[in-house]
Amino acid sequence: MSSEFQIRRLTPEQALAAAPALAVILLDCVAGGASVSFMADLTPTAAETFWRDQARAADGRAILVAEDAQGLFGVVQLIPAWPPNQPHRADVAKLLVHRRGRGRGAAKALMVALEDEASAMGRWLLVLDTVTGGAAEQLYGGLGWKRAGVIEDFALMPDGALCATTYFYKRLKTG
């Protein structure tokens, strides 16, 4: 935890109440060019609906946020894998940091806290994907994530340009 911000896990009720603030983070990231499943025409209503749906998901997910005196400015989700043959695995989704909070170590702090949450859930194999060549790719590599491969033309950037995605995985220490 930093003296400038804290990381905490939201309960489903807290996540639902935080949907408007989480929507602001998502909108800012998309406006800044982040390829995070949404296009440039994302509306505040659609962004808030997305976060309300995430809060209501009954799949055991953890929604972690970074918060300072001004409010929420970062978020990440840990989503347990659903197949019965993968009780040890979880997916990392939507690591987002509002531009007002970047450069303070929040993304790294969110990922470290996410790993602790995964361990507490008994999930020791984590998987994620990110835009190839983006800042997040460097972050994950620096945190010990292993590159599994690249898929060209996987998604669109908010402006419609194609981008490749890099898949990463991390095996957490067990026992």
Backbone as CSV, one residue per row, in Angstrom:
resi,resn,N_x,N_y,N_z,CA_x,CA_y,CA_z,C_x,C_y,C_z
1,MET,0.844,-1.180,0.000,0.000,0.000,0.000,0.885,1.238,0.000
2,SER,0.493,2.225,-0.753,1.216,3.481,-0.830,0.551,4.514,0.064
3,SER,1.340,5.476,0.510,0.741,6.564,1.282,-0.101,7.457,0.386
4,GLU,0.126,7.385,-0.919,-0.626,8.205,-1.863,-1.930,7.545,-2.299
5,PHE,-1.990,6.232,-2.269,-3.189,5.507,-2.687,-3.242,4.166,-1.979
6,GLN,-4.409,3.580,-2.001,-4.571,2.247,-1.423,-5.219,1.328,-2.454
7,ILE,-4.992,0.045,-2.282,-5.611,-0.984,-3.115,-6.588,-1.732,-2.227
8,ARG,-7.788,-1.954,-2.719,-8.750,-2.738,-1.948,-9.648,-3.531,-2.896
9,ARG,-10.188,-4.618,-2.362,-11.130,-5.443,-3.104,-12.534,-4.945,-2.791
10,LEU,-13.327,-4.792,-3.840,-14.715,-4.377,-3.672,-15.610,-5.588,-3.478
11,THR,-16.566,-5.474,-2.585,-17.618,-6.484,-2.508,-18.504,-6.288,-3.748
12,PRO,-19.333,-7.265,-4.096,-20.242,-7.055,-5.238,-21.118,-5.811,-5.059
13,GLU,-21.564,-5.562,-3.850,-22.401,-4.380,-3.598,-21.596,-3.096,-3.787
14,GLN,-20.369,-3.089,-3.309,-19.509,-1.919,-3.486,-19.180,-1.705,-4.963
15,ALA,-18.953,-2.800,-5.685,-18.660,-2.692,-7.116,-19.854,-2.120,-7.871
16,LEU,-21.039,-2.537,-7.494,-22.247,-2.000,-8.135,-22.351,-0.495,-7.872
17,ALA,-22.135,-0.091,-6.631,-22.187,1.334,-6.285,-21.069,2.124,-6.965
18,ALA,-19.942,1.470,-7.221,-18.796,2.136,-7.844,-18.868,2.165,-9.365
19,ALA,-19.898,1.555,-9.954,-19.994,1.477,-11.417,-19.809,2.833,-12.099
20,PRO,-20.401,3.921,-11.599,-20.164,5.209,-12.270,-18.686,5.633,-12.256
21,ALA,-17.999,5.435,-11.144,-16.583,5.795,-11.062,-15.731,4.874,-11.934
22,LEU,-16.070,3.589,-11.959,-15.342,2.645,-12.810,-15.571,2.970,-14.283
23,ALA,-16.770,3.438,-14.617,-17.073,3.849,-15.991,-16.185,5.020,-16.407
24,VAL,-15.939,5.955,-15.501,-15.071,7.097,-15.808,-13.665,6.604,-16.138
25,ILE,-13.173,5.633,-15.383,-11.839,5.071,-15.645,-11.819,4.417,-17.019
26,LEU,-12.819,3.596,-17.312,-12.891,2.920,-18.605,-12.960,3.927,-19.743
27,LEU,-13.820,4.913,-19.633,-13.956,5.930,-20.672,-12.641,6.668,-20.914
28,ASP,-11.929,6.997,-19.833,-10.653,7.691,-19.968,-9.627,6.812,-20.689
29,CYS,-9.580,5.538,-20.344,-8.620,4.635,-20.983,-8.923,4.476,-22.468
30,VAL,-10.185,4.318,-22.808,-10.564,4.194,-24.220,-10.259,5.499,-24.961
31,ALA,-10.582,6.638,-24.358,-10.285,7.932,-24.977,-8.781,8.117,-25.170
32,GLY,-7.988,7.500,-24.299,-6.536,7.563,-24.406,-5.950,6.570,-25.390
33,GLY,-6.810,5.776,-26.037,-6.349,4.853,-27.071,-6.138,3.421,-26.633
34,ALA,-6.535,3.061,-25.430,-6.335,1.690,-24.957,-7.294,0.722,-25.641
35,SER,-6.754,-0.393,-26.103,-7.579,-1.448,-26.691,-8.001,-2.383,-25.563
36,VAL,-9.183,-2.107,-25.017,-9.692,-2.869,-23.876,-11.128,-3.323,-24.140
37,SER,-11.368,-3.774,-25.370,-12.650,-4.346,-25.802,-13.688,-3.335,-26.267
38,PHE,-13.385,-2.054,-26.201,-14.377,-1.039,-26.560,-13.828,-0.109,-27.630
39,MET,-14.740,0.480,-28.389,-14.374,1.396,-29.457,-14.497,2.843,-28.980
40,ALA,-14.002,3.771,-29.784,-13.957,5.193,-29.420,-15.336,5.785,-29.151
41,ASP,-16.372,5.174,-29.702,-17.730,5.714,-29.508,-18.398,5.198,-28.231
42,LEU,-17.619,4.624,-27.322,-18.167,4.138,-26.054,-18.863,5.284,-25.321
43,THR,-20.077,5.040,-24.897,-20.837,6.070,-24.187,-20.724,5.861,-22.677
44,PRO,-20.952,6.917,-21.903,-20.959,6.750,-20.453,-21.981,5.710,-19.989
45,THR,-23.139,5.679,-20.624,-24.168,4.703,-20.248,-23.676,3.278,-20.496
46,ALA,-23.064,3.043,-21.666,-22.563,1.703,-21.979,-21.418,1.308,-21.045
47,ALA,-20.560,2.255,-20.709,-19.447,1.960,-19.798,-19.971,1.609,-18.411
48,GLU,-20.951,2.341,-17.944,-21.524,2.051,-16.634,-22.259,0.716,-16.639
49,THR,-22.972,0.427,-17.724,-23.664,-0.862,-17.846,-22.661,-2.009,-17.798
50,PHE,-21.529,-1.847,-18.491,-20.489,-2.872,-18.451,-20.079,-3.151,-17.010
51,TRP,-19.795,-2.107,-16.227,-19.343,-2.312,-14.856,-20.441,-2.856,-13.951
52,ARG,-21.672,-2.471,-14.200,-22.777,-3.051,-13.421,-22.869,-4.554,-13.687
53,ASP,-22.715,-4.945,-14.944,-22.729,-6.372,-15.296,-21.583,-7.117,-14.628
54,GLN,-20.402,-6.497,-14.582,-19.259,-7.136,-13.919,-19.537,-7.315,-12.426
55,ALA,-20.133,-6.306,-11.826,-20.440,-6.372,-10.389,-21.461,-7.455,-10.084
56,ARG,-22.366,-7.686,-11.005,-23.438,-8.679,-10.802,-23.029,-10.094,-11.188
57,ALA,-21.885,-10.254,-11.824,-21.447,-11.584,-12.256,-21.276,-12.477,-11.031
58,ALA,-21.923,-13.598,-11.052,-21.878,-14.518,-9.902,-20.873,-15.621,-10.179
59,ASP,-19.646,-15.219,-10.480,-18.624,-16.200,-10.839,-17.418,-16.183,-9.908
60,GLY,-17.540,-15.514,-8.770,-16.455,-15.489,-7.809,-15.338,-14.522,-8.124
61,ARG,-15.551,-13.638,-9.077,-14.495,-12.711,-9.482,-14.134,-11.740,-8.366
62,ALA,-12.907,-11.270,-8.421,-12.436,-10.223,-7.512,-12.239,-8.964,-8.338
63,ILE,-12.814,-7.868,-7.877,-12.602,-6.568,-8.496,-11.798,-5.745,-7.507
64,LEU,-10.572,-5.422,-7.901,-9.663,-4.655,-7.058,-9.541,-3.247,-7.618
65,VAL,-9.473,-2.281,-6.737,-9.374,-0.893,-7.176,-8.210,-0.187,-6.497
66,ALA,-7.710,0.838,-7.187,-6.745,1.774,-6.625,-7.526,3.044,-6.325
67,GLU,-7.294,3.582,-5.129,-8.071,4.732,-4.684,-7.162,5.720,-3.965
68,ASP,-7.389,7.003,-4.225,-6.682,8.047,-3.500,-7.705,9.035,-2.955
69,ALA,-7.241,10.169,-2.480,-8.139,11.157,-1.880,-9.188,11.675,-2.857
70,GLN,-8.905,11.595,-4.158,-9.858,12.053,-5.177,-10.850,10.967,-5.589
71,GLY,-10.607,9.732,-5.174,-11.509,8.641,-5.521,-10.810,7.525,-6.278
72,LEU,-11.606,6.687,-6.906,-11.073,5.546,-7.657,-10.357,6.028,-8.908
73,PHE,-9.210,5.406,-9.205,-8.501,5.754,-10.431,-7.885,4.541,-11.124
74,GLY,-8.041,3.360,-10.556,-7.513,2.157,-11.173,-8.348,0.954,-10.799
75,VAL,-8.314,-0.074,-11.661,-9.112,-1.271,-11.434,-8.477,-2.449,-12.168
76,VAL,-8.691,-3.641,-11.647,-8.327,-4.881,-12.315,-9.272,-5.969,-11.799
77,GLN,-9.514,-6.970,-12.636,-10.375,-8.083,-12.238,-9.620,-9.398,-12.307
78,LEU,-9.939,-10.284,-11.391,-9.457,-11.659,-11.392,-10.693,-12.533,-11.521
79,ILE,-10.761,-13.304,-12.604,-11.954,-14.093,-12.907,-11.588,-15.573,-12.882
80,PRO,-12.080,-16.314,-11.894,-11.770,-17.744,-11.826,-12.260,-18.475,-13.072
81,ALA,-11.444,-19.384,-13.577,-11.846,-20.204,-14.724,-13.043,-21.057,-14.313
82,TRP,-13.973,-21.265,-15.231,-15.189,-22.020,-14.901,-15.100,-23.510,-15.208
83,PRO,-14.267,-23.978,-16.179,-14.300,-25.420,-16.457,-13.903,-26.257,-15.237
84,PRO,-14.592,-27.373,-15.028,-14.280,-28.236,-13.889,-12.836,-28.745,-13.886
85,ASN,-12.204,-28.818,-15.062,-10.836,-29.321,-15.112,-9.786,-28.212,-14.948
86,GLN,-10.240,-27.000,-14.560,-9.296,-25.895,-14.384,-9.532,-25.156,-13.059
87,PRO,-9.656,-25.878,-11.961,-9.940,-25.212,-10.683,-8.758,-24.416,-10.141
88,HIS,-7.617,-24.539,-10.781,-6.386,-23.879,-10.347,-6.091,-22.596,-11.120
89,ARG,-6.917,-22.255,-12.114,-6.614,-21.174,-13.053,-7.584,-20.013,-12.907
90,ALA,-7.091,-18.806,-13.252,-7.935,-17.612,-13.297,-7.427,-16.689,-14.396
91,ASP,-8.331,-15.877,-14.916,-7.996,-14.893,-15.940,-7.913,-13.504,-15.318
92,VAL,-6.974,-12.729,-15.801,-6.830,-11.328,-15.397,-7.486,-10.493,-16.485
93,ALA,-8.338,-9.547,-16.069,-9.049,-8.741,-17.060,-9.113,-7.275,-16.641
94,LYS,-9.073,-6.434,-17.619,-9.331,-4.995,-17.487,-8.467,-4.302,-16.435
95,LEU,-7.145,-4.445,-16.577,-6.250,-3.609,-15.776,-6.300,-2.221,-16.400
96,LEU,-6.918,-1.297,-15.687,-7.125,0.059,-16.196,-6.672,1.070,-15.150
97,VAL,-5.912,2.063,-15.583,-5.522,3.155,-14.702,-5.844,4.463,-15.426
98,HIS,-6.658,5.281,-14.791,-7.020,6.593,-15.331,-5.736,7.399,-15.540
99,ARG,-5.711,8.214,-16.576,-4.503,8.990,-16.867,-4.082,9.881,-15.702
100,ARG,-5.018,10.302,-14.865,-4.646,11.159,-13.725,-3.825,10.405,-12.682
101,GLY,-3.863,9.078,-12.717,-3.165,8.290,-11.719,-1.966,7.521,-12.227
102,ARG,-1.601,7.725,-13.479,-0.484,6.963,-14.044,0.857,7.472,-13.544
103,GLY,1.835,6.585,-13.568,3.181,6.933,-13.160,3.396,6.898,-11.657
104,ARG,2.439,6.335,-10.941,2.523,6.286,-9.477,2.695,4.859,-8.954
105,GLY,2.772,3.889,-9.847,2.942,2.505,-9.419,1.642,1.773,-9.136
106,ALA,0.520,2.362,-9.518,-0.771,1.742,-9.222,-0.988,0.447,-9.999
107,ALA,-0.594,0.410,-11.265,-0.790,-0.815,-12.058,-0.017,-1.972,-11.428
108,LYS,1.208,-1.705,-11.041,2.016,-2.748,-10.396,1.379,-3.162,-9.068
109,ALA,0.943,-2.192,-8.272,0.323,-2.501,-6.974,-0.957,-3.304,-7.162
110,LEU,-1.745,-2.970,-8.177,-2.960,-3.741,-8.457,-2.618,-5.182,-8.818
111,MET,-1.584,-5.379,-9.626,-1.209,-6.737,-10.039,-0.648,-7.543,-8.865
112,VAL,0.118,-6.916,-8.002,0.643,-7.620,-6.826,-0.519,-8.039,-5.921
113,ALA,-1.467,-7.132,-5.697,-2.639,-7.461,-4.874,-3.478,-8.546,-5.538
114,LEU,-3.571,-8.511,-6.862,-4.330,-9.525,-7.597,-3.709,-10.906,-7.394
115,GLU,-2.405,-10.986,-7.397,-1.746,-12.271,-7.164,-2.045,-12.796,-5.760
116,ASP,-2.083,-11.893,-4.793,-2.449,-12.303,-3.429,-3.881,-12.832,-3.394
117,GLU,-4.792,-12.159,-4.097,-6.190,-12.611,-4.177,-6.266,-13.985,-4.829
118,ALA,-5.507,-14.169,-5.893,-5.506,-15.461,-6.584,-5.046,-16.573,-5.647
119,SER,-3.986,-16.320,-4.914,-3.491,-17.321,-3.965,-4.536,-17.633,-2.910
120,ALA,-5.208,-16.596,-2.414,-6.256,-16.802,-1.409,-7.414,-17.624,-1.970
121,MET,-7.661,-17.531,-3.276,-8.720,-18.304,-3.930,-8.265,-19.715,-4.282
122,GLY,-6.982,-20.009,-4.091,-6.455,-21.307,-4.500,-6.170,-21.373,-5.990
123,ARG,-6.056,-20.224,-6.628,-5.760,-20.159,-8.071,-4.288,-19.826,-8.213
124,TRP,-3.535,-20.717,-8.852,-2.104,-20.503,-8.940,-1.569,-20.394,-10.361
125,LEU,-2.449,-20.505,-11.356,-2.045,-20.279,-12.744,-2.915,-19.153,-13.290
126,LEU,-2.282,-18.046,-13.624,-3.000,-16.868,-14.106,-2.678,-16.632,-15.578
127,VAL,-3.676,-16.138,-16.315,-3.547,-15.904,-17.750,-4.106,-14.522,-18.063
128,LEU,-3.452,-13.836,-19.008,-3.961,-12.544,-19.468,-3.488,-12.292,-20.889
129,ASP,-4.107,-11.290,-21.525,-3.622,-10.847,-22.824,-3.572,-9.334,-22.834
130,THR,-2.698,-8.801,-23.685,-2.525,-7.353,-23.787,-2.066,-6.986,-25.187
131,VAL,-2.230,-5.731,-25.537,-1.788,-5.245,-26.837,-0.276,-5.417,-26.966
132,THR,0.144,-6.031,-28.039,1.562,-6.224,-28.297,2.238,-4.870,-28.489
133,GLY,3.336,-4.672,-27.762,4.098,-3.439,-27.883,3.631,-2.316,-26.973
134,GLY,2.571,-2.539,-26.222,2.062,-1.505,-25.325,2.802,-1.480,-24.000
135,ALA,2.505,-0.453,-23.207,3.158,-0.294,-21.902,2.857,-1.470,-20.978
136,ALA,1.652,-2.026,-21.069,1.294,-3.133,-20.189,2.159,-4.368,-20.466
137,GLU,2.556,-4.554,-21.713,3.401,-5.702,-22.041,4.716,-5.625,-21.258
138,GLN,5.289,-4.451,-21.152,6.511,-4.263,-20.365,6.243,-4.499,-18.882
139,LEU,5.121,-3.992,-18.403,4.759,-4.162,-16.992,4.698,-5.638,-16.634
140,TYR,3.967,-6.423,-17.426,3.799,-7.837,-17.104,5.126,-8.582,-17.146
141,GLY,5.931,-8.303,-18.151,7.247,-8.936,-18.224,8.091,-8.615,-17.002
142,GLY,8.031,-7.366,-16.556,8.783,-6.942,-15.384,8.300,-7.550,-14.084
143,LEU,7.051,-8.030,-14.090,6.487,-8.669,-12.898,6.614,-10.195,-12.937
144,GLY,7.394,-10.694,-13.886,7.659,-12.132,-13.935,6.677,-12.963,-14.737
145,TRP,5.805,-12.313,-15.497,4.881,-13.050,-16.352,5.645,-13.585,-17.553
146,LYS,5.273,-14.790,-17.999,5.929,-15.418,-19.145,5.074,-15.220,-20.397
147,ARG,5.735,-14.866,-21.459,5.065,-14.645,-22.740,4.729,-15.999,-23.357
148,ALA,3.464,-16.205,-23.699,3.040,-17.472,-24.290,2.960,-17.396,-25.807
149,GLY,2.745,-16.208,-26.351,2.673,-16.067,-27.794,1.906,-14.833,-28.221
150,VAL,1.955,-14.571,-29.524,1.325,-13.402,-30.118,0.355,-13.842,-31.196
151,ILE,-0.790,-13.199,-31.242,-1.751,-13.410,-32.324,-1.880,-12.087,-33.062
152,GLU,-1.512,-12.085,-34.325,-1.600,-10.882,-35.157,-3.060,-10.532,-35.438
153,ASP,-3.330,-9.256,-35.609,-4.669,-8.765,-35.997,-5.776,-9.314,-35.101
154,PHE,-5.512,-9.417,-33.819,-6.444,-10.027,-32.872,-7.644,-9.138,-32.560
155,ALA,-7.403,-7.841,-32.437,-8.473,-6.932,-32.016,-8.304,-5.589,-32.707
156,LEU,-9.232,-4.717,-32.414,-9.170,-3.356,-32.931,-8.817,-2.386,-31.811
157,MET,-8.063,-1.383,-32.164,-7.832,-0.256,-31.268,-9.123,0.570,-31.280
158,PRO,-9.319,1.469,-30.336,-10.544,2.269,-30.320,-10.816,3.031,-31.617
159,ASP,-9.738,3.360,-32.349,-9.911,4.087,-33.606,-10.157,3.174,-34.803
160,GLY,-10.199,1.861,-34.581,-10.478,0.912,-35.655,-9.268,0.242,-36.256
161,ALA,-8.066,0.657,-35.903,-6.854,0.026,-36.420,-6.674,-1.350,-35.778
162,LEU,-6.225,-2.313,-36.573,-5.957,-3.654,-36.050,-4.721,-3.649,-35.160
163,CYS,-4.736,-4.530,-34.157,-3.553,-4.693,-33.306,-3.375,-6.166,-32.958
164,ALA,-2.143,-6.503,-32.679,-1.813,-7.860,-32.228,-1.990,-7.914,-30.714
165,THR,-2.179,-9.119,-30.200,-2.244,-9.301,-28.754,-1.197,-10.325,-28.336
166,THR,-0.634,-10.104,-27.168,0.336,-11.030,-26.587,-0.311,-11.689,-25.380
167,TYR,-0.245,-13.002,-25.336,-0.748,-13.759,-24.190,0.385,-14.012,-23.216
168,PHE,0.075,-13.859,-21.938,1.012,-14.099,-20.853,0.385,-15.065,-19.854
169,TYR,1.250,-15.741,-19.118,0.787,-16.552,-17.984,1.769,-16.409,-16.847
170,LYS,1.292,-16.690,-15.647,2.166,-16.679,-14.483,1.740,-17.789,-13.542
171,ARG,2.704,-18.553,-13.138,2.508,-19.615,-12.162,2.930,-19.041,-10.810
172,LEU,1.994,-18.950,-9.893,2.301,-18.413,-8.577,2.955,-19.471,-7.725
173,LYS,3.693,-19.032,-6.720,4.301,-19.979,-5.797,3.193,-20.695,-5.049
174,THR,3.310,-21.990,-4.966,2.323,-22.781,-4.213,3.014,-23.415,-3.018
175,GLY,2.252,-23.492,-1.934,2.768,-24.141,-0.727,3.868,-23.384,-0.158
